[in-house]
Amino acid sequence: MDESWYAGVHGGRNELFPGKELSSRVEGSPDPNSRTLERVPIKTAYMTLFRDNSFWLIGLSYLLIAFALVIPFAFLPIFATEFLMVPYRSATGLIAIIAIAGAFGKLLLSHLSDTIDGFV
């Protein structure tokens, strides 16, 4: 198993690419957008990744999104039965309603985003 990553510069940015070289650069090529890649050990690649603030910001945003999705589903039936005095069977039906509405919303918004993309 190849445990090397390739570090390179693409468009003035440092990037890491797993596995084999993605492109080769012709010697003497003045193109600044061409990728120049060199092998780096996997430990160095991970240390570079873990020191990147963007990596931690993306991880934090996914964590907050997960909490925002899980918490309402976990406490909605309890809230409905204890505070709104709704029967438990009807309260659990709220989750089914939310799930069905979410599925239709995803289908509708994905189609809408594909349609709107053609106008921009």
N, C-alpha and C positions, 0 to 999 in steps of 0.2 A: 504494500500500500504506500502510495506516495504521500508523505506528510509535509510536503513543501507547498508554500504559497508563493505567488509571484507578486512582488511589489513593483509598482511602476508609476509613471507620471503620464496622465492623460489630460490634455487641455489645461495644464498648469496645476492639476490636483493630484495628490498622492492617493493611490488606490491599491487595494489588495485583490488579487484574483486567485481562486483556488485551482489546483491541478496544473494542467499543462499550459504552456504559453498560448494566449488567445490570438496574438498576431505577432508577426516578426517585422522588424524595422529594417529597411534597406540602409546599409552603411552610407553615411553622408547625406541622408535625407533631412532637409531643413524643416519638414512639416512639424509644427509644434503640437498638432493634434494626434500624431502617431504615438503609439504606446511603446515605451521602452520598459522591458520587464527584466527582473533579475530574481533568482531564487532566494528565499529567506526561510529560515527554520520556522516550524509551526508555532513554537513558543513565542517567537518574536512577533509573528502575525497576530496571535491572540493578545499579546501585551499591547500591541498597537491598537487593536480593536477596543480593548477595555479602557484604554486611556482617552478614547475619543468621546467627547461630550455628546455628540449626536447619537451615538449608540445608546448611552444611558437615557437620553431624552426620549428616544423612541421606545425603549423598554419601559420607562415610567408611564408613558402615554398608553401603552398596551395594558399595563397593570390597572390604571385608572378606568380604562374602558371595560375591562373584565369586571371590576367592582360595580361599575354602573349598570352592567347587564345582569349580574347575578343577584345583587341585593334586592331589587324589586321583586324578582321571581321568588326569592326565598321568603320574603315577609308579606307579600300581598295577600295570601289566604288568611294568615293570622290577623293582619290588620282588618280585613273585611269581616271576619267572624267576631273579633273582640270589640272593635270600635264602631263598625257600621251595622252590627247585628244581622249580618247576612248569613244564611245557612252555609255550613262548610262545603256542601256539594256545589252550591252556586259560586262560592268563593273560589274554589279550585277551577271552575269553569272560566273564570276571568283569565287565567293563564292560557287556556286554550284559545280564547278570543284574541289575546295579545299575540300569540304565536301565529294564528291564521292571518291576522291583520299584518303582521310583520312579513310573512311570506308573500302576500299580495303586494305589499309595499316594495319589497325588494324586486319583484318581477316588474312592477310598474316603473319604478325609478331606474332600473337598469335599461329598460326599453327607452324611457324618456331621455336618459343620458346619451344613449347611442344615437337617438334622433337629433338631439340638440347639438351634438358634436359636429354634425354635418353643416350646421349653420354658422359655426364660429370660424 
